Amino acid sequence: MAPSKLPSADNTRGLLSVLIARFSAFGDVAMTIPVVYSACRCYPDVQFVLVTRPAMTSMFVNAPRNLTVIGADINDRYAGAAGLYRLVDELHREYRFDAFVDLHDVLRTRVMGLVCRLKGIRVSRLNKGRSHKRALTRRRNKVMLPLTSQRSRYREAFFKAGLPLTERFDGLFGGRATADPALFAKITAPKPAGRRWVGIAPFAAHTGKIYPPDMMMEVVNRLAAEPDTDIFLLGGGGKEAEITASWAAHHPNVHSLAGQRYGFAAELALFNHFDAMLTMDSANMHLASIAGTPVVSIWGATHPYCGFKGWRQSEADMIQLPMTCRPCSVFGNKPCHRGDYMCLTGIKPDVIVEKVLKKLNRHDDNA
């Protein structure tokens, strides 16, 4: 699908340079990419500078020419109010930005916003919708209504800065299987004709988002038995790497990449060549979706209604149980009220396998 050919939006406030801030978790930063890239393409004469954590910078692959991404160590060099003042001051001297778009709305970015206001710089801020999220996740008298998506909240922050957006993002690589295989050569050789590649990211930051490993192992075994199919297991180091290595040991066509640290550029290019990706509600769900990968996601304690579903992900590709206690938290970080995580343990492996195979077969039909 070709990028939108809509005309550029009006820069009615005459902005020349805009500072954007988003720190936090990988998934939250990944969700900024469709919006930030769209802003850059809607306003090609504006210089955008995005500041984030150093580890996040390399996920901004194929960035528009008018986007500069900067990693700032806000836990050390730029720690505290004095450090944040120095960060804003240094960035302003370098880029002379005339607007600050806060896509995080936490104490750190509010301090940055205050410094900007003292310098006479316009500030707009993300509306997190905290009260609505509390109403959606509370234990009793839930208000079970879908909230504004996080990407819409990001777009709203640009709108308040005087930069209304149309979507000008069509994936990091602009299509399926278009990333140069040389980018992931250190991970694996190019995909042979007739083979199907499936990525599985079975972990997340919190227990309320993780499908039980013994049940996921059954999913891996079932998918590994499919003809002409290779499975790539994603995860961090330590225990996650041990678990995925034990699963891979039983199948020559299952490969554990957990803990390998190949870097975002290589991994996102590999994702682009996957025929399907199975994830939790996690950073990998967002990374795979912006890489152009068909994603099947599993939702437990969290819920798509909180506004964090993957970019262009269909509800038909989200696996979840209709339980009245869901969602019990926005991030899956609270203890299960029932004590058994039935929202995850109640999902049968057969359901997951069937959903992934349907995705694969749909891809085969379109090949």
Secondary structure as the mmCIF struct_conf table of DSSP 4:
data_model
#
loop_
_struct_conf.conf_type_id
_struct_conf.id
_struct_conf.beg_label_comp_id
_struct_conf.beg_label_asym_id
_struct_conf.beg_label_seq_id
_struct_conf.end_label_comp_id
_struct_conf.end_label_asym_id
_struct_conf.end_label_seq_id
HELX_LH_PP_P HELX_LH_PP_P1 ALA A 2 SER A 4
HELX_LH_PP_P HELX_LH_PP_P2 LEU A 6 ASP A 10
TURN_TY1_P TURN_TY1_P1 THR A 12 ARG A 13
STRN STRN1 SER A 17 ALA A 21
BEND BEND1 SER A 24 SER A 24
HELX_RH_AL_P HELX_RH_AL_P1 PHE A 26 CYS A 42
TURN_TY1_P TURN_TY1_P2 PRO A 44 ASP A 45
BEND BEND2 VAL A 46 VAL A 46
STRN STRN2 GLN A 47 THR A 52
HELX_RH_3T_P HELX_RH_3T_P1 PRO A 54 MET A 59
TURN_TY1_P TURN_TY1_P3 VAL A 61 ASN A 62
TURN_TY1_P TURN_TY1_P4 ARG A 65 ASN A 66
STRN STRN3 LEU A 67 GLY A 71
TURN_TY1_P TURN_TY1_P5 ILE A 74 TYR A 78
HELX_RH_AL_P HELX_RH_AL_P2 GLY A 80 TYR A 95
BEND BEND3 ASP A 98 ASP A 98
STRN STRN4 ALA A 99 ASP A 102
BEND BEND4 LEU A 103 HIS A 104
BEND BEND5 VAL A 106 VAL A 106
HELX_RH_AL_P HELX_RH_AL_P3 LEU A 107 LEU A 118
TURN_TY1_P TURN_TY1_P6 LYS A 119 GLY A 120
STRN STRN5 ARG A 122 ARG A 125
HELX_RH_AL_P HELX_RH_AL_P4 ARG A 130 THR A 137
BEND BEND6 ARG A 138 ASN A 141
HELX_LH_PP_P HELX_LH_PP_P3 PRO A 146 SER A 149
HELX_RH_AL_P HELX_RH_AL_P5 GLN A 150 LYS A 160
TURN_TY1_P TURN_TY1_P7 ALA A 161 GLY A 162
BEND BEND7 LEU A 172 GLY A 175
TURN_TY1_P TURN_TY1_P8 ARG A 176 ALA A 177
BEND BEND8 ALA A 179 ALA A 179
HELX_RH_3T_P HELX_RH_3T_P2 PRO A 181 PHE A 184
TURN_TY1_P TURN_TY1_P9 ALA A 185 ILE A 187
HELX_LH_PP_P HELX_LH_PP_P4 ALA A 189 PRO A 192
TURN_TY1_P TURN_TY1_P10 ALA A 193 GLY A 194
STRN STRN6 ARG A 196 ALA A 201
BEND BEND9 ALA A 205 HIS A 206
HELX_RH_3T_P HELX_RH_3T_P3 THR A 207 LYS A 209
HELX_LH_PP_P HELX_LH_PP_P5 ILE A 210 PRO A 212
HELX_RH_AL_P HELX_RH_AL_P6 PRO A 213 ALA A 224
TURN_TY1_P TURN_TY1_P11 ALA A 225 ALA A 225
BEND BEND10 GLU A 226 GLU A 226
TURN_TY1_P TURN_TY1_P12 PRO A 227 ASP A 228
STRN STRN7 THR A 229 LEU A 233
BEND BEND11 GLY A 237 GLY A 237
TURN_TY1_P TURN_TY1_P13 GLY A 238 GLY A 238
HELX_RH_AL_P HELX_RH_AL_P7 LYS A 239 ALA A 248
TURN_TY1_P TURN_TY1_P14 ALA A 249 HIS A 250
TURN_TY1_P TURN_TY1_P15 PRO A 252 ASN A 253
STRN STRN8 VAL A 254 SER A 256
TURN_TY1_P TURN_TY1_P16 ALA A 258 GLY A 259
HELX_RH_AL_P HELX_RH_AL_P8 PHE A 264 ASN A 272
TURN_TY1_P TURN_TY1_P17 HIS A 273 HIS A 273
BEND BEND12 ASP A 275 ASP A 275
STRN STRN9 ALA A 276 MET A 280
BEND BEND13 ASP A 281 SER A 282
HELX_RH_AL_P HELX_RH_AL_P9 ALA A 283 ILE A 290
TURN_TY1_P TURN_TY1_P18 ALA A 291 GLY A 292
STRN STRN10 VAL A 295 ILE A 298
BEND BEND14 GLY A 300 THR A 302
HELX_RH_3T_P HELX_RH_3T_P4 PRO A 304 CYS A 306
BEND BEND15 GLY A 307 GLY A 307
HELX_LH_PP_P HELX_LH_PP_P6 LYS A 309 GLY A 310
TURN_TY1_P TURN_TY1_P19 TRP A 311 ARG A 312
HELX_RH_3T_P HELX_RH_3T_P5 GLU A 315 ASP A 317
STRN STRN11 MET A 318 ILE A 319
TURN_TY1_P TURN_TY1_P20 THR A 324 CYS A 325
BEND BEND16 CYS A 328 CYS A 328
BEND BEND17 VAL A 330 GLY A 332
BEND BEND18 LYS A 334 LYS A 334
BEND BEND19 HIS A 337 ASP A 340
HELX_RH_AL_P HELX_RH_AL_P10 MET A 342 THR A 345
TURN_TY1_P TURN_TY1_P21 GLY A 346 GLY A 346
BEND BEND20 ILE A 347 ILE A 347
HELX_RH_AL_P HELX_RH_AL_P11 PRO A 349 ASN A 366
#
